């Protein structure tokens, strides 16, 4: 027997590959040789390089083979024979002779030319950047070196490179541990010899097979199987498995490849049963026993099939004889065959004539359809131009309206500030005017007193009668007392007027607060009603999700289903659109709702006839002006291809990619109506401003929405009025809980507002009562002043029988003159201040009027622009409908032409056949 070649690894501890005793059969020895490394062994099969502690080297195990691929290259296949009536003994003799020929050593002449490892090369494997290529000799190969030089790396690479698992090497649980640190991948290249009659696909691979394995950082790997010339033959694991099965290479068998850890375990094991099992596997006796049992079972089944086939063959032969006799009994078969040939020729020409007649109208139809196609192309181009113009017009008007809105928003804070400034200046002017009026009243009173005093002095001077000194003193004393009372009453009146001014100001303030609180109460009531209505809808939606889109939606859906069953619709309308939408990220719910708005409640129809039918149904459940929107768009089963005009951002999704829409009609409708493929969703407000405003917006991006619902353009930013999602929220319980809290807060706010309103009303009423009381008291004081003045005048007009001393009256008159001068000076100052405040007030009012006029002008400008925008929107929709109409007609025409051409080609082919 030819000596087997072996390959040994010398290291601190020993590990080796595929050492095979020579006593096995050729198939078994070939199995050992085909593990790739060959070396000369002693007669007893022990390895010359084995350490003393190893008495024998273990034989290689045969690979486990699948039932469908039972024959292996080590066994010579017998030629398949026809089963005859020979006895089973003859078959047994042939099998024995064949088995003897299989065990003949002369059959091993070329068995050692396949499966030998010719070379191996490692790159970035374990701790080695480049190791090899190693080209091995034809005899014993020793790999020696210091620790870490790569001996074990070669052995490990052999296991892994030929498809072994990472755990088989006892050096890791995943392939990624074999990639060198700092590198992204590793490569192992192994060349196997492929010569002789047992070669694997020699016409494909040639004399050698190169197995290249690429290992990635994530633990994945790929294979490339190349021929002798370097041509890539396959990259499938199944091809490598077939090669290993063909060469009977088992890298996970410790007898083929014995690692350091496995050798320690085997040497330390003292269980004789384990060693016997190992012996059975190593010598392939167990596999041979299994194969023999399978062969006998197959033989038995084959014999049964042959016996059945023999009986069936006799029946078929008998049927054949009967059919031949019957055929011979028909004498005129030849004549009938001649007639049949003539008829076939006539039939062929008839078919040709009929086919040519059928082809003429088809060609005419094709010409007509192609002519119509040109017309539709022209129409399609015209409406495409109109659509582009309408969209540009709509965009221009929208930009104009946005600029106007920005101007109005910029003027609004100025208007509020100027209004507050005017109120403050008007209040200051009113106070100055009140002080001036009080001074003027006081001056008139002083002038009247002065006139009366000087009149009395003149009367006394001209009076010839003298009064007694006693009466004069008593009268003067009484006059002085009355004047003191008059002064006190005057002071009371002045204080009363000041208090009345305060009460009047308090009433004005209370009325302003009352108006503000009343508006707040109305706003809170509206918000409360809205939240309560939404809470009821959410509560009802726990049993029926459609109620989130309106109380009448479930009933409307049932009516649509019933009408569709009765055939009232060509295509059943789809809606509400929000019911067919799911979000991948719940945090973007408010952003999507703010973006789509009323489209979530809209319905989609395929044609205008269905739209009219749906409008009739809606009129039964909705009042005019409150029904959901109906969108008419041709239904398609495929979503539009918007890759060329969609926005793509590495971090943030578009509305289209953020939604899960199973219905293509819904997706197409949202693309048409809202261009959701061009709108980004960015959670952070700062990130949205950074992406859309600080840098140039991404390509094809029109706008963006934040998680709070804010809308961001390249030069504008609009805050959202909504704080919570209404239709698309998945957590209904959380929304109900939040709304309940909102309702409680609003009810608390309403109660507080109503309490403040009542308090303000009470305060206003109380101040008005105080004001009326002071007015009545003022009238009483004025009456008292007039009475005191009359009494003083009467006493002063009493004629004295004797001459009186008028010096006192003159002093009083002089003092009164000084008071008048003082009051006049105060009035002059107050008049100047009042004029100054009046001018300031006029300037502020003028500014306020200018701002109001500007706002009014902006509103007047915005109103027709809004009408223009609506008209432009209608034009866009109209152009889009016409364009889609002609596009659908064009598609139908092209499909019809294609069908006619296919039919024409079939007819022409049929003509050629005939």
C-alpha positions in Angstrom: 0.0 0.0 0.0 1.2 3.4 -0.9 2.5 5.3 2.2 0.2 8.2 3.4 1.6 11.7 3.6 1.0 13.7 6.9 1.4 17.2 8.3 2.4 18.1 11.8 2.5 21.2 14.0 5.2 21.5 16.6 4.4 23.9 19.5 4.6 24.2 23.3 1.8 21.7 23.4 1.0 19.5 20.4 -1.8 19.6 17.9 -1.9 17.8 14.5 -4.1 17.0 11.5 -5.3 13.9 9.7 -2.8 11.2 10.7 -4.0 7.9 9.2 -2.8 4.3 9.9 -2.0 2.4 6.7 -4.2 -0.6 7.5 -7.4 0.9 6.3 -9.0 0.4 2.9 -8.3 2.7 0.0 -11.5 4.7 0.6 -10.6 5.2 4.2 -7.0 6.0 3.6 -8.1 8.5 0.9 -10.4 10.1 3.5 -7.3 10.6 5.7 -5.2 11.8 2.8 -7.9 14.2 1.5 -7.8 16.3 4.7 -5.0 18.1 2.8 -1.8 17.5 4.7 0.4 14.4 4.0 3.4 12.9 5.8 5.1 9.6 6.0 4.2 7.4 9.0 5.6 4.3 10.6 4.2 0.8 10.0 2.1 1.0 13.1 0.6 4.4 12.1 2.1 6.4 14.8 3.5 9.9 14.0 7.2 10.3 14.2 6.7 13.8 15.6 4.2 12.8 18.3 5.3 13.4 21.9 6.0 10.3 24.0 2.8 10.7 26.0 0.8 9.8 22.9 1.1 6.1 22.2 -1.0 6.1 19.0 -2.3 8.7 16.6 -6.1 8.5 16.0 -7.5 7.7 12.5 -9.7 10.2 10.7 -13.4 9.9 10.9 -15.5 9.7 7.8 -17.9 12.6 7.2 -21.5 12.1 7.8 -23.2 11.7 4.5 -26.7 12.6 3.4 -28.9 9.7 2.2 -29.4 11.2 -1.2 -25.6 11.5 -1.7 -24.5 8.2 -0.2 -21.8 7.2 -2.7 -18.5 8.9 -1.9 -15.4 9.4 -3.9 -13.7 6.7 -1.8 -16.0 4.1 -3.2 -16.0 3.0 -6.8 -19.5 3.1 -8.3 -20.8 0.0 -10.0 -22.4 0.4 -13.4 -26.2 0.3 -13.3 -27.6 -3.0 -14.5 -31.0 -4.0 -15.9 -32.9 -6.3 -13.6 -33.7 -9.6 -15.2 -35.0 -12.9 -13.9 -31.5 -13.9 -12.6 -31.6 -15.1 -9.0 -30.7 -13.0 -6.0 -27.7 -15.3 -5.5 -26.1 -14.0 -8.7 -26.7 -10.4 -7.6 -25.1 -11.2 -4.2 -22.0 -12.7 -6.0 -21.7 -9.6 -8.1 -21.9 -7.4 -5.1 -19.2 -9.4 -3.3 -16.9 -9.3 -6.3 -17.4 -5.6 -6.6 -16.7 -5.1 -2.9 -13.5 -7.1 -3.3 -12.5 -5.0 -6.3 -13.1 -1.9 -4.2 -10.8 -3.1 -1.5 -8.0 -3.9 -3.9 -4.9 -1.7 -3.2 -4.3 -1.2 -6.9 -7.3 1.1 -7.0 -5.4 3.6 -4.9 -3.1 4.7 -7.7 -4.7 8.1 -8.2 -6.7 8.5 -5.0 -4.0 10.6 -3.3 -4.3 13.3 -6.0 -7.4 15.1 -4.6 -8.2 17.0 -1.4 -4.5 17.8 -0.5 -3.9 21.3 0.9 -1.3 22.8 -1.4 -1.1 26.3 0.2 -2.7 28.6 2.7 -2.5 32.4 3.2 -3.8 34.6 6.0 -4.5 38.4 6.0 -5.5 40.4 9.1 -6.3 37.1 10.8 -6.0 37.0 14.6 -2.9 39.0 15.4 -1.2 38.6 12.0 -1.4 41.3 9.3 0.0 38.9 6.6 0.9 35.3 7.0 1.9 33.2 4.1 1.4 32.0 1.5 2.7 28.7 2.8 3.3 26.1 0.1 3.6 22.6 1.5 5.8 19.7 0.4 4.7 16.3 -0.7 5.9 14.5 2.5 5.8 15.4 6.2 5.5 19.1 6.9 6.6 20.6 10.2 5.5 24.1 11.2 7.8 25.3 14.1 8.3 28.6 15.8 8.1 30.6 19.0 4.8 31.3 20.8 2.8 33.8 18.9 4.6 33.2 15.6 1.4 31.9 13.9 1.4 28.1 14.2 -2.0 27.9 15.8 -3.3 30.7 13.6 -2.6 28.5 10.5 -4.5 25.6 12.1 -7.4 27.8 13.2 -7.5 29.4 9.7 -7.7 26.0 8.1 -10.8 25.1 10.3 -12.5 28.4 9.7 -11.5 28.7 6.0 -13.1 25.4 5.2 -16.4 26.3 6.8 -15.8 25.3 10.4 -17.6 27.1 13.2 -15.7 29.4 15.6 -16.6 27.2 18.6 -14.8 24.3 16.9 -11.4 26.1 17.2 -11.9 26.6 21.0 -10.7 30.2 20.5 -13.9 32.1 20.4 -17.7 32.0 20.1 -17.9 34.2 17.0 -15.9 34.7 13.8 -15.4 38.4 14.6 -12.8 37.5 17.2 -10.5 36.4 14.4 -10.4 39.8 12.8 -7.3 41.7 13.8 -7.8 44.6 16.1 -8.0 47.9 14.3 -9.0 46.1 11.0 -12.5 45.8 9.4 -12.2 42.3 7.9 -9.9 39.3 7.6 -9.2 37.0 4.7 -8.2 33.3 4.5 -7.2 31.6 1.2 -6.7 27.8 0.9 -5.8 25.9 -2.2 -6.9 22.2 -2.5 -5.4 19.8 -5.1 -8.0 18.4 -7.6 -6.4 15.8 -9.8 -7.1 12.3 -10.9 -10.2 10.4 -11.6 -11.8 11.4 -8.2 -11.4 15.1 -9.0 -14.4 17.4 -8.3 -15.8 18.9 -11.5 -12.3 18.9 -13.2 -13.7 20.5 -16.3 -14.8 23.5 -14.2 -12.2 23.9 -11.5 -9.1 22.4 -13.2 -6.3 20.8 -11.2 -6.8 22.9 -8.0 -9.6 24.6 -6.1 -9.0 27.9 -4.2 -11.3 28.6 -1.3 -11.3 32.4 -0.4 -13.2 33.4 2.8 -13.8 37.0 3.8 -14.7 37.6 7.5 -16.4 40.9 8.5 -16.3 42.7 11.8 -19.9 41.8 12.6 -19.1 38.1 12.4 -20.5 37.5 8.9 -18.5 35.7 6.2 -18.6 35.1 2.5 -17.0 32.5 0.2 -15.4 32.6 -3.2 -14.5 29.3 -4.9 -12.1 29.8 -7.8 -10.6 27.5 -10.4 -6.9 26.9 -11.2 -7.0 30.0 -13.5 -8.5 32.3 -10.8 -11.9 32.3 -12.3 -14.8 32.8 -9.8 -16.9 29.7 -10.0 -19.3 30.0 -7.0 -19.9 32.0 -3.8 -22.3 29.6 -2.2 -21.7 27.7 1.0 -23.5 24.7 -0.6 -20.8 24.4 -3.2 -18.1 24.3 -0.6 -20.0 21.7 1.4 -20.3 19.6 -1.8 -16.5 19.8 -2.3 -15.8 18.8 1.3 -18.2 15.9 1.1 -16.6 14.9 -2.2 -13.1 15.0 -0.7 -14.4 13.6 2.6 -12.8 16.5 4.6 -14.2 16.9 8.1 -12.6 20.0 9.8 -14.8 19.6 12.9 -13.6 16.0 13.4 -10.9 15.9 16.1 -9.3 13.0 14.3 -8.8 15.1 11.2 -7.8 18.3 13.1 -6.9 17.8 16.7 -6.6 21.1 18.6 -4.6 21.8 21.7 -7.7 21.8 24.0 -9.2 18.7 22.4 -6.0 16.8 22.8 -5.8 17.6 26.5 -9.4 16.6 27.0 -8.9 13.3 25.1 -5.7 12.4 27.0 -7.3 13.1 30.4 -10.4 11.1 29.7 -10.4 7.6 31.4 -13.8 6.4 30.2 -13.3 3.2 28.1 -16.8 3.6 26.5 -16.0 7.0 25.2 -12.7 5.7 23.7 -14.5 2.8 22.1 -17.1 5.1 20.5 -14.2 7.3 19.3 -12.6 4.2 17.8 -15.8 3.2 16.0 -16.1 6.7 14.5 -12.4 7.0 13.7 -12.3 3.7 11.8 -15.6 4.5 10.1 -17.1 1.2 11.3 -20.2 2.9 12.7 -20.7 4.8 9.4 -20.1 1.7 7.4 -22.7 -0.2 9.5 -25.3 2.5 8.9 -24.5 2.6 5.2 -24.8 -1.2 4.9 -28.2 -1.1 6.6 -29.3 1.6 4.2 -28.1 -0.4 1.2 -30.0 -3.5 2.3 -33.2 -1.5 2.8 -32.7 0.1 -0.6 -32.1 -3.2 -2.2 -35.2 -4.7 -0.7 -37.4 -1.8 -1.9 -35.8 -2.0 -5.4 -36.6 -5.8 -5.6 -40.2 -5.1 -4.8 -40.4 -2.4 -7.5 -38.8 -4.7 -10.1 -41.4 -7.5 -9.3 -44.2 -5.0 -9.8 -42.6 -3.6 -13.0 -42.3 -7.1 -14.5 -46.0 -7.8 -14.1 -46.9 -4.4 -15.5 -44.5 -4.9 -18.4 -46.3 -8.1 -19.4 -49.7 -6.4 -19.3 -48.3 -3.5 -21.5 -46.9 -6.0 -24.0 -50.3 -7.8 -24.3 -52.0 -4.4 -24.9 -49.4 -3.6 -27.6 -50.1 -6.9 -29.5 -53.9 -6.2 -29.4 -53.4 -2.7 -30.7 -51.2 -3.8 -33.6 -53.7 -6.5 -34.7 -56.5 -3.9 -34.6 -54.4 -1.4 -36.6 -53.7 -4.0 -39.3 -57.4 -4.9 -39.5 -58.1 -1.4 -40.9 -57.6 -1.7 -44.7 -58.4 1.8 -45.8 -56.2 3.7 -43.3 -53.8 4.7 -46.2 -56.6 6.2 -48.2 -58.0 8.1 -45.2 -54.5 9.4 -44.5 -54.3 10.8 -48.1 -57.7 12.5 -47.8 -56.6 13.8 -44.4 -53.5 15.4 -45.9 -55.5 17.1 -48.7 -58.0 18.4 -46.1 -55.1 19.7 -44.0 -53.7 21.7 -46.9 -57.1 23.1 -47.7 -57.7 23.9 -44.1 -54.3 25.7 -43.9 -55.1 28.0 -46.9 -58.5 28.6 -45.4 -57.0 29.6 -42.1 -54.5 31.9 -44.0 -57.3 33.7 -45.8 -59.3 34.0 -42.6 -56.3 35.3 -40.7 -55.5 37.9 -43.4 -59.1 39.1 -43.3 -58.9 39.4 -39.5 -55.6 41.2 -39.7 -56.9 44.1 -41.9 -59.3 45.6 -39.3 -56.6 45.2 -36.6 -54.1 47.2 -38.7 -56.7 49.8 -39.3 -57.5 50.0 -35.6 -53.8 50.3 -34.8 -53.5 53.2 -37.2 -56.6 54.9 -35.8 -55.4 54.4 -32.2 -51.9 55.7 -33.0 -53.5 58.8 -34.5 -55.6 59.3 -31.4 -52.4 58.8 -29.3 -50.8 61.8 -31.0 -53.8 64.0 -30.2 -53.8 62.9 -26.6 -50.1 63.5 -26.4 -50.7 67.1 -27.5 -53.5 67.5 -25.1 -51.4 66.0 -22.3 -48.6 68.4 -23.0 -51.0 71.4 -23.1 -52.6 70.5 -19.8 -49.1 69.8 -18.3 -48.1 73.4 -19.3 -51.4 74.8 -17.9 -50.8 72.8 -14.7 -47.3 74.1 -14.3 -48.5 77.7 -14.9 -51.3 77.2 -12.4 -49.0 75.9 -9.8 -46.5 78.7 -10.4 -49.4 81.2 -10.1 -50.6 79.5 -6.9 -47.1 79.6 -5.4 -46.7 83.3 -6.3 -50.0 84.3 -4.8 -49.3 82.2 -1.7 -45.9 83.9 -1.3 -47.7 87.3 -1.7 -50.3 86.4 0.9 -47.6 85.2 3.3 -45.8 88.5 2.9 -49.1 90.4 3.6 -49.7 88.2 6.6 -46.2 88.9 7.8 -46.8 92.7 7.5 -50.1 92.4 9.4 -48.4 90.4 12.1 -45.6 92.9 12.3 -48.1 95.8 12.7 -50.2 94.1 15.3 -47.8 94.6 18.3 -47.3 98.2 17.3 -51.1 98.7 17.3 -51.4 97.2 20.7 -48.6 99.3 22.1 -49.9 102.5 20.6 -53.5 101.8 21.8 -52.2 101.4 25.4 -50.1 104.6 25.0 -53.2 106.5 23.8 -55.2 105.3 26.7 -52.5 106.4 29.2 -52.2 109.8 27.5 -56.0 110.3 27.4 -56.2 109.5 31.1 -53.5 112.1 31.9 -55.2 114.7 29.7 -58.6 114.0 31.4 -57.0 114.4 34.8 -55.4 117.7 33.8 -58.7 118.9 32.3 -60.5 118.0 35.5 -58.0 120.0 37.6 -58.4 123.0 35.2 -62.2 122.9 35.4 -62.0 122.9 39.2 -59.7 125.9 39.1 -62.0 127.7 36.7 -65.0 127.0 39.0 -63.1 128.3 41.9 -62.1 131.5 40.0 -65.7 132.2 39.0 -66.7 131.9 42.7 -63.9 134.2 43.7 -64.8 136.7 41.1 -68.4 136.6 42.3 -67.3 137.1 45.9 -65.1 140.0 44.8 -67.9 141.7 43.0 -70.2 141.3 46.0 -67.5 142.6 48.4 -66.8 145.7 46.4 -70.5 146.3 45.9 -71.0 146.1 49.6 -68.0 148.5 50.2 -69.5 151.0 47.9 -72.8 150.8 49.5 -71.3 151.3 52.9 -69.3 154.2 51.7 -72.4 155.9 50.3 -74.6 155.1 53.2 -75.3 158.2 55.3 -76.8 156.4 58.1 -74.7 155.1 61.0 -75.5 152.0 62.8 -74.6 151.2 66.3 -71.2 149.8 66.9 -72.7 146.8 68.7 -74.9 145.8 65.8 -72.1 146.2 63.4 -69.8 144.0 65.3 -72.5 141.3 65.7 -73.3 141.4 62.0 -69.7 141.2 61.0 -69.2 138.3 63.5 -72.1 136.4 62.0 -70.8 137.1 58.5 -67.4 135.8 59.5 -69.0 132.6 60.9 -71.0 132.1 57.7 -68.0 132.6 55.5 -66.1 130.1 57.6 -68.9 127.6 57.1 -68.9 128.5 53.4 -65.2 127.8 53.2 -65.6 124.5 54.9 -68.5 123.5 52.6 -66.3 124.5 49.6 -63.5 122.3 50.9 -66.0 119.4 51.3 -67.2 120.0 47.8 -63.6 119.9 46.4 -62.9 116.6 48.3 -66.2 115.3 47.1 -65.4 116.1 43.4 -62.0 114.4 43.8 -63.6 111.3 45.2 -66.2 111.4 42.4 -63.3 111.4 39.9 -61.7 108.5 41.6 -65.0 106.6 41.6 -65.5 107.4 37.9 -62.0 106.1 37.1 -62.7 103.0 39.1 -65.9 102.4 37.2 -64.0 102.9 33.8 -61.4 100.4 35.0 -64.0 97.9 36.2 -65.9 98.1 32.9 -62.6 97.4 31.0 -61.9 94.5 33.3 -65.5 93.3 32.9 -65.2 93.4 29.1 -61.8 91.5 29.2 -63.2 88.9 31.7 -66.3 88.5 29.5 -64.1 87.8 26.5 -62.0 85.3 28.5 -65.2 83.6 29.8 -66.4 83.2 26.2 -63.0 81.8 25.1 -62.9 79.4 28.0 -66.5 78.3 27.3 -65.7 77.6 23.7 -62.5 75.7 24.6 -64.5 73.8 27.3 -67.2 72.9 24.8 -64.6 71.8 22.3 -62.7 69.7 24.8 -66.0 68.1 26.1 -67.0 67.3 22.5 -63.6 65.8 21.8 -63.7 63.9 25.0 -67.0 62.4 24.1 -65.7 61.5 20.7 -62.6 59.8 22.2 -64.7 58.0 24.7 -67.0 56.7 21.9 -63.9 55.8 19.8 -62.9 53.2 22.4 -65.6 51.0 20.9 -65.5 52.4 17.4 -62.3 54.2 16.2 -64.2 55.9 13.3 -66.1 58.1 15.8 -62.8 60.0 16.4 -63.4 61.5 12.9 -67.0 62.6 13.8 -70.1 61.2 15.4 -71.8 60.6 12.0 -68.8 58.8 10.4 -69.7 55.2 11.4 -73.3 55.6 10.1 -72.0 57.2 6.9 -69.5 54.3 6.4 -72.4 51.8 6.8 -74.5 53.8 4.3 -71.5 53.8 1.8 -71.2 50.0 2.2 -74.9 49.5 1.6 -74.9 51.8 -1.4 -71.9 49.9 -2.8 -73.6 46.6 -2.4 -76.6 47.9 -4.3 -74.3 49.1 -7.2 -74.7 52.8 -6.7 -70.9 53.3 -6.8 -68.6 52.4 -9.7 -65.8 52.2 -7.1 -66.5 52.3 -3.4 -65.2 55.6 -1.9 -62.4 55.4 0.6 -62.3 57.4 3.8 -61.9 59.0 6.2 -58.2 59.2 5.1 -57.0 59.3 8.7 -58.4 55.9 9.4 -56.0 54.3 7.0 -52.9 56.0 8.4 -50.5 54.8 11.1 -47.4 56.5 12.4 -44.0 54.8 12.8 -43.0 57.3 15.5 -45.8 58.4 18.0 -43.9 61.6 18.9 -44.6 63.0 15.4 -48.4 62.6 15.7 -49.2 66.3 16.3 -46.8 67.3 13.5 -48.6 65.0 11.0 -52.0 66.2 12.1 -51.0 69.8 11.8 -49.6 69.1 8.3 -52.6 67.2 7.0 -55.4 69.1 8.9 -58.8 68.5 7.3 -57.5 65.9 4.9 -57.7 63.4 7.8 -61.5 63.6 7.6 -61.7 63.7 3.8 -63.0 61.0 1.5 -61.6 59.9 -1.9 -63.7 59.0 -5.0 -62.6 57.5 -8.3 -64.9 59.6 -10.5 -67.3 62.5 -10.4 -70.3 60.3 -10.5 -69.3 58.6 -7.3 -68.6 62.0 -5.8 -72.2 63.2 -6.5 -73.6 60.0 -5.0 -71.4 60.4 -1.9 -72.5 64.1 -1.6 -76.1 62.9 -1.6 -75.4 60.4 1.2 -73.5 63.0 3.3 -76.4 65.5 3.0 -78.4 63.1 5.2 -75.9 63.3 8.1 -74.2 66.7 7.7 -75.6 70.2 7.4 -74.5 72.4 4.5 -70.9 73.7 4.9 -69.9 71.1 7.5 -69.5 67.9 5.5 -66.1 66.4 5.0 -64.0 67.2 2.0 -64.4 64.9 -1.1 -61.3 64.4 -3.3 -61.8 63.1 -6.8 -58.7 61.2 -8.1 -58.4 58.1 -10.3 -57.8 55.0 -8.1 -54.4 53.3 -8.7 -53.1 50.1 -7.2 -49.5 51.3 -7.1 -48.1 54.2 -5.2 -46.6 57.0 -7.3 -42.9 56.8 -8.0 -41.7 60.0 -6.3 -38.0 59.2 -5.8 -36.9 61.9 -8.2 -38.9 64.7 -6.5 -39.0 63.5 -2.9 -36.8 65.0 -0.1 -34.1 62.7 1.4 -32.4 63.6 4.6 -30.0 61.3 6.6 -31.6 62.2 10.0 -35.1 63.3 9.5 -38.0 61.5 7.7 -40.5 63.0 5.3 -44.2 62.7 6.0 -44.5 60.0 3.4 -41.7 57.8 5.0 -43.0 58.5 8.5 -46.4 57.0 7.7 -47.5 53.4 7.3 -50.1 53.5 4.5 -51.3 50.1 3.3 -53.7 51.6 0.7 -52.0 53.0 -2.4 -55.0 55.2 -3.2 -54.6 57.0 0.2 -50.9 57.5 -0.3 -51.4 58.9 -3.9 -54.2 61.2 -2.6 -52.0 62.7 0.1 -49.1 63.1 -2.4 -51.4 64.9 -4.8 -53.2 67.1 -2.2 -50.3 67.9 0.2 -47.1 66.8 -1.5 -46.1 64.8 1.6 -43.0 63.5 0.0 -41.5 67.0 0.1 -42.3 67.8 3.8 -39.7 67.0 6.5 -40.6 66.1 10.1 -38.1 67.4 12.7 -38.8 66.9 16.3 -36.8 69.8 17.7 -37.7 73.5 17.0 -34.0 74.5 17.0 -33.1 71.7 14.6 -35.9 72.7 12.3 -34.7 76.3 12.2 -31.1 75.1 11.7 -32.1 72.8 8.8 -34.6 75.1 7.1 -33.4 78.6 7.8 -29.8 78.8 8.9 -28.6 76.5 6.2 -30.0 76.0 2.7 -33.1 73.6 2.9 -32.5 70.1 1.6 -33.2 69.4 -2.0 -36.9 69.1 -2.9 -37.9 70.3 0.6 -40.7 72.8 0.7 -41.4 73.0 4.4 -41.0 71.2 7.7 -43.1 70.5 10.8 -41.9 70.1 14.4 -43.1 67.8 17.1 -45.1 70.7 18.6 -46.9 71.3 15.3 -45.0 74.4 14.3 -44.6 75.0 10.5 -41.2 76.1 9.3 -40.4 77.6 5.9 -37.1 78.9 4.5 -37.9 82.4 5.7 -40.9 82.1 7.9 -42.0 80.3 11.1 -45.6 79.7 12.2 -46.5 78.5 15.6 -49.2 75.9 16.0 -52.5 76.6 17.8 -53.0 72.9 18.6 -51.3 71.3 21.6 -52.6 67.7 21.4 -53.3 65.3 18.5 -57.0 64.6 17.9 -57.3 61.8 15.3 -54.1 59.8 15.0 -53.1 59.2 18.6 -52.7 55.5 19.4 -52.9 55.8 23.2 -56.6 56.7 23.5 -56.6 56.2 27.3 -53.8 58.7 27.7 -55.6 61.2 25.5 -58.9 60.8 27.4 -57.0 61.3 30.7 -55.3 64.4 29.4 -58.6 65.8 28.0 -60.3 65.1 31.4 -57.6 67.1 33.1 -58.0 69.8 30.4 -61.8 69.9 31.0 -61.3 70.1 34.8 -58.8 73.0 34.2 -61.1 74.8 31.9 -64.0 74.4 34.3 -61.8 75.7 37.1 -60.8 78.6 34.8 -64.4 79.2 33.9 -65.5 79.2 37.6 -62.6 81.5 38.5 -63.5 83.8 35.5 -67.1 83.9 36.5 -66.2 84.6 40.1 -64.0 87.5 39.0 -66.7 88.7 36.7 -69.3 88.7 39.5 -66.8 90.5 41.8 -66.1 93.1 39.0 -69.8 93.6 38.5 -70.4 94.0 42.3 -67.5 96.5 42.5 -68.8 98.4 39.5 -72.3 98.5 41.0 -70.9 99.6 44.4 -68.8 102.3 42.8 -71.8 103.5 40.9 -73.8 103.6 44.1 -71.0 105.6 45.8 -70.8 107.9 42.8 -74.6 108.5 42.9 -74.4 109.1 46.6 -71.6 111.6 46.2 -73.6 113.3 43.4 -76.5 113.7 45.7 -74.3 115.0 48.5 -72.7 117.4 46.0 -76.1 118.8 45.2 -76.8 119.2 48.9 -73.5 121.0 49.4 -74.2 123.3 46.4 -77.6 124.1 47.8 -76.0 124.8 51.2 -73.4 127.0 49.5 -76.1 129.0 47.8 -78.0 129.4 51.1 -74.9 130.6 52.9 -74.1 133.0 50.1 -77.6 134.4 50.3 -77.4 134.8 54.1 -74.0 136.5 53.8 -75.3 138.7 51.1 -78.4 139.6 53.2 -76.3 140.5 56.2 -73.8 142.4 54.1 -76.7 144.4 52.5 -78.2 145.5 55.8 -78.0 149.3 56.0 -76.3 150.6 59.1 -77.8 153.6 60.7 -74.4 154.8 61.5 -71.1 154.9 59.6 -69.3 151.7 59.7 -65.6 150.7 59.4 -65.2 149.3 55.9 -61.5 148.5 56.3 -62.2 144.9 57.2 -64.2 144.5 54.0 -61.5 146.2 52.0 -58.9 143.8 53.5 -61.1 140.9 52.7 -61.6 142.1 49.2 -57.8 142.6 48.8 -57.2 139.1 50.0 -59.8 137.8 47.6 -58.0 139.5 44.8 -54.7 137.8 45.8 -56.5 134.4 45.7 -57.9 135.2 42.2 -54.5 136.0 40.9 -53.1 132.8 42.4 -55.9 130.8 40.8 -55.4 132.5 37.5 -51.7 131.6 37.5 -52.5 128.0 38.4 -55.1 127.9 35.6 -52.5 129.3 33.2 -50.0 126.6 34.1 -52.7 123.9 33.9 -53.9 125.2 30.5 -50.3 125.0 29.2 -49.9 121.5 30.6 -53.3 120.5 29.2 -52.4 121.9 25.8 -49.1 120.0 25.9 -50.9 116.8 26.9 -53.5 117.4 24.2 -50.9 117.7 21.6 -49.1 114.6 22.8 -52.5 112.8 22.8 -53.2 114.0 19.2 -49.8 112.7 18.0 -50.4 109.3 19.7 -54.0 109.1 18.3 -52.6 110.1 14.8 -50.0 107.3 15.0 -52.7 104.8 16.2 -54.9 105.8 13.3 -52.1 105.4 10.9 -51.4 101.9 12.2 -55.1 101.1 12.0 -55.3 102.4 8.5 -52.3 100.3 7.5 -53.9 97.2 9.1 -57.1 98.0 7.3 -55.2 98.5 4.0 -53.4 95.2 4.6 -56.7 93.5 5.2 -58.2 95.0 2.1 -55.2 93.9 0.1 -55.3 90.4 1.7 -59.0 89.8 1.0 -58.7 89.8 -2.9 -55.4 88.0 -2.6 -57.1 85.2 -0.6 -59.8 85.1 -3.3 -57.1 84.9 -5.9 -55.4 82.1 -4.0 -58.6 80.1 -3.8 -59.2 80.7 -7.5 -55.6 79.6 -8.3 -56.1 76.5 -6.1 -59.3 75.7 -8.1 -57.3 76.2 -11.4 -54.6 73.9 -10.1 -57.1 71.2 -9.2 -58.9 71.7 -12.5 -55.7 71.4 -14.5 -54.6 68.4 -12.5 -57.9 66.7 -13.1 -57.7 67.3 -16.9 -54.1 66.2 -17.0 -54.9 63.0 -15.1 -57.9 62.5 -17.3 -55.8 62.6 -20.5 -53.0 60.6 -18.8 -55.5 57.8 -18.1 -56.9 58.0 -21.6 -53.3 57.9 -23.0 -52.5 54.8 -20.9 -55.7 53.1 -22.1 -54.8 53.9 -25.7 -51.3 52.6 -25.3 -52.6 49.5 -23.7 -55.1 49.0 -26.5 -52.4 49.6 -29.2 -50.1 47.1 -27.4 -52.9 44.5 -27.2 -53.7 45.0 -30.9 -50.1 44.7 -31.9 -49.7 41.6 -29.9 -52.9 40.2 -31.5 -51.5 41.2 -34.9 -48.1 39.6 -34.1 -49.9 36.4 -33.1 -51.8 36.4 -36.4 -48.6 36.9 -38.4 -46.9 34.1 -36.4 -49.9 31.9 -37.1 -49.6 32.7 -40.8 -45.9 31.7 -40.8 -46.8 28.4 -39.1 -49.4 27.7 -41.8 
